[in-house]
Amino acid sequence: MFYRDSGAQSFATMNVSVDGGKNIVAILGHWGGLQLIMSVFIWIVLWRYREFIPLMIAEVAIEQIIRIVVHRMKPVITARTPP
């Protein structure tokens, strides 16, 4: 989110110099913002609302399952193996 390329090329080695590369960077920037907001909610639940911990675990697990399914349907092509 804070890198100029949202980490797409610098971390994930995705080629963003293609047509639509700026869109890739923008989408990853938005995704980073959502992850930041979600991490704040998770810390609030851990700190103050412990009865919601099972709900947060379920949310994170469902999100990961959805990411795995989407990745299998639409794999990301990179220039090399990310670090």
Backbone as CSV, one residue per row, in Angstrom:
resi,resn,N_x,N_y,N_z,CA_x,CA_y,CA_z,C_x,C_y,C_z
1,MET,0.828,-1.184,0.000,0.000,0.000,0.000,0.875,1.251,0.000
2,PHE,1.991,1.231,0.724,2.815,2.423,0.847,3.947,2.480,-0.175
3,TYR,4.268,1.355,-0.829,5.286,1.359,-1.876,4.695,1.966,-3.135
4,ARG,5.551,2.507,-3.981,5.064,3.136,-5.215,4.358,2.136,-6.124
5,ASP,4.770,0.856,-6.055,4.133,-0.169,-6.879,3.243,-1.099,-6.061
6,SER,2.919,-0.702,-4.841,2.089,-1.493,-3.912,2.676,-2.872,-3.640
7,GLY,3.962,-3.023,-3.909,4.628,-4.298,-3.684,4.476,-5.282,-4.826
8,ALA,3.773,-4.887,-5.887,3.505,-5.818,-6.988,4.797,-6.280,-7.661
9,GLN,5.664,-5.341,-8.020,6.905,-5.726,-8.687,8.038,-5.892,-7.683
10,SER,8.113,-5.019,-6.690,9.232,-5.067,-5.751,9.196,-6.292,-4.849
11,PHE,8.020,-6.757,-4.454,7.917,-7.929,-3.582,7.450,-9.169,-4.340
12,ALA,6.378,-9.043,-5.098,5.760,-10.207,-5.746,6.309,-10.491,-7.139
13,THR,7.206,-9.657,-7.629,7.849,-9.782,-8.945,6.845,-9.871,-10.093
14,MET,5.733,-9.163,-9.965,4.753,-9.108,-11.047,5.186,-8.015,-12.023
15,ASN,5.064,-8.279,-13.305,5.424,-7.297,-14.313,4.295,-6.271,-14.423
16,VAL,4.538,-5.054,-13.932,3.508,-4.017,-13.969,3.745,-3.014,-15.095
17,SER,4.722,-3.296,-15.972,4.976,-2.398,-17.090,4.164,-2.791,-18.328
18,VAL,3.165,-3.618,-18.156,2.294,-4.043,-19.252,1.041,-3.164,-19.272
19,ASP,0.220,-3.348,-20.313,-1.059,-2.638,-20.349,-1.878,-3.026,-19.125
20,GLY,-2.408,-2.053,-18.444,-3.199,-2.315,-17.251,-2.366,-2.461,-15.993
21,GLY,-1.062,-2.232,-16.096,-0.189,-2.365,-14.932,-0.551,-1.405,-13.811
22,LYS,-0.969,-0.199,-14.185,-1.377,0.768,-13.156,-2.631,0.293,-12.427
23,ASN,-3.493,-0.418,-13.141,-4.685,-0.977,-12.497,-4.304,-2.053,-11.485
24,ILE,-3.309,-2.874,-11.825,-2.830,-3.900,-10.899,-2.314,-3.243,-9.629
25,VAL,-1.504,-2.200,-9.800,-0.942,-1.486,-8.648,-2.059,-0.874,-7.809
26,ALA,-3.058,-0.292,-8.454,-4.172,0.321,-7.720,-4.970,-0.722,-6.941
27,ILE,-5.262,-1.852,-7.572,-6.025,-2.907,-6.894,-5.257,-3.434,-5.693
28,LEU,-3.954,-3.660,-5.851,-3.147,-4.140,-4.728,-3.056,-3.093,-3.622
29,GLY,-3.044,-1.820,-3.988,-3.062,-0.757,-2.980,-4.354,-0.756,-2.182
30,HIS,-5.470,-0.937,-2.865,-6.765,-1.026,-2.180,-6.812,-2.245,-1.265
31,TRP,-6.293,-3.361,-1.746,-6.268,-4.593,-0.968,-5.419,-4.410,0.290
32,GLY,-4.291,-3.713,0.151,-3.446,-3.432,1.314,-4.167,-2.575,2.338
33,GLY,-4.941,-1.608,1.865,-5.726,-0.781,2.784,-6.758,-1.597,3.545
34,LEU,-7.411,-2.508,2.845,-8.397,-3.373,3.503,-7.736,-4.293,4.529
35,GLN,-6.552,-4.796,4.210,-5.832,-5.638,5.171,-5.447,-4.845,6.413
36,LEU,-5.069,-3.593,6.226,-4.721,-2.736,7.363,-5.930,-2.510,8.264
37,ILE,-7.081,-2.223,7.667,-8.314,-2.033,8.439,-8.690,-3.323,9.170
38,MET,-8.587,-4.456,8.484,-8.932,-5.733,9.112,-8.008,-6.041,10.281
39,SER,-6.736,-5.720,10.148,-5.811,-5.983,11.257,-6.151,-5.138,12.474
40,VAL,-6.623,-3.917,12.268,-7.053,-3.076,13.393,-8.251,-3.718,14.093
41,PHE,-9.226,-4.199,13.311,-10.387,-4.868,13.910,-9.979,-6.120,14.687
42,ILE,-9.061,-6.884,14.132,-8.607,-8.095,14.822,-7.949,-7.739,16.147
43,TRP,-7.109,-6.703,16.159,-6.461,-6.296,17.417,-7.476,-5.786,18.433
44,ILE,-8.498,-5.077,17.981,-9.546,-4.607,18.902,-10.272,-5.799,19.524
45,VAL,-10.595,-6.797,18.699,-11.266,-7.993,19.223,-10.363,-8.715,20.212
46,LEU,-9.089,-8.869,19.875,-8.165,-9.549,20.783,-8.008,-8.800,22.102
47,TRP,-8.046,-7.496,22.045,-7.799,-6.684,23.232,-9.047,-6.505,24.089
48,ARG,-10.211,-6.290,23.450,-11.383,-5.872,24.209,-12.570,-6.827,24.138
49,TYR,-12.821,-7.408,22.982,-14.030,-8.212,22.772,-13.662,-9.675,22.538
50,ARG,-13.170,-10.322,23.547,-12.663,-11.695,23.419,-13.745,-12.698,23.015
51,GLU,-15.003,-12.407,23.299,-16.066,-13.352,22.926,-16.241,-13.464,21.410
52,PHE,-15.683,-12.508,20.657,-15.784,-12.544,19.201,-14.576,-13.196,18.534
53,ILE,-13.653,-13.731,19.309,-12.469,-14.363,18.728,-12.842,-15.516,17.794
54,PRO,-13.777,-16.405,18.155,-14.149,-17.467,17.198,-14.703,-16.908,15.877
55,LEU,-15.455,-15.835,15.946,-15.976,-15.205,14.733,-14.839,-14.663,13.868
56,MET,-13.855,-14.039,14.487,-12.725,-13.493,13.740,-11.888,-14.615,13.126
57,ILE,-11.707,-15.705,13.864,-10.968,-16.849,13.317,-11.711,-17.414,12.109
58,ALA,-13.024,-17.516,12.207,-13.830,-18.006,11.086,-13.718,-17.072,9.888
59,GLU,-13.746,-15.777,10.127,-13.640,-14.802,9.038,-12.298,-14.933,8.328
60,VAL,-11.226,-15.015,9.087,-9.893,-15.135,8.494,-9.764,-16.458,7.737
61,ALA,-10.291,-17.537,8.289,-10.231,-18.841,7.620,-11.018,-18.830,6.312
62,ILE,-12.210,-18.253,6.329,-13.024,-18.167,5.113,-12.317,-17.323,4.062
63,GLU,-11.715,-16.219,4.479,-10.986,-15.365,3.542,-9.839,-16.133,2.889
64,GLN,-9.104,-16.911,3.669,-7.992,-17.686,3.119,-8.483,-18.766,2.160
65,ILE,-9.584,-19.410,2.484,-10.148,-20.427,1.590,-10.568,-19.794,0.270
66,ILE,-11.200,-18.634,0.337,-11.605,-17.933,-0.884,-10.380,-17.558,-1.710
67,ARG,-9.314,-17.090,-1.054,-8.088,-16.737,-1.788,-7.488,-17.950,-2.482
68,ILE,-7.489,-19.097,-1.821,-6.949,-20.318,-2.431,-7.773,-20.704,-3.655
69,VAL,-9.093,-20.648,-3.542,-9.971,-20.999,-4.663,-9.756,-20.035,-5.828
70,VAL,-9.709,-18.743,-5.544,-9.508,-17.754,-6.608,-8.139,-17.936,-7.254
71,HIS,-7.115,-18.218,-6.448,-5.768,-18.416,-6.996,-5.725,-19.621,-7.931
72,ARG,-6.456,-20.669,-7.600,-6.487,-21.846,-8.480,-7.257,-21.554,-9.770
73,MET,-8.273,-20.697,-9.692,-9.054,-20.349,-10.878,-8.323,-19.332,-11.743
74,LYS,-7.623,-18.392,-11.104,-6.950,-17.306,-11.812,-5.538,-17.145,-11.251
75,PRO,-4.591,-17.992,-11.663,-3.243,-17.918,-11.102,-2.528,-16.631,-11.503
76,VAL,-1.650,-16.178,-10.623,-0.849,-14.985,-10.871,0.443,-15.414,-11.553
77,ILE,0.800,-14.728,-12.633,2.026,-15.030,-13.361,3.074,-14.010,-12.942
78,THR,4.225,-14.498,-12.470,5.299,-13.616,-12.013,6.542,-13.830,-12.857
79,ALA,7.468,-12.853,-12.802,8.709,-12.941,-13.559,9.649,-13.983,-12.967
80,ARG,9.636,-14.125,-11.653,10.450,-15.117,-10.958,9.764,-15.464,-9.652
81,THR,10.310,-16.403,-8.906,9.716,-16.789,-7.631,9.887,-15.659,-6.628
82,PRO,8.800,-15.190,-6.012,8.914,-14.111,-5.027,9.734,-14.559,-3.822
83,PRO,10.373,-13.587,-3.151,11.186,-13.928,-1.975,10.347,-14.464,-0.833
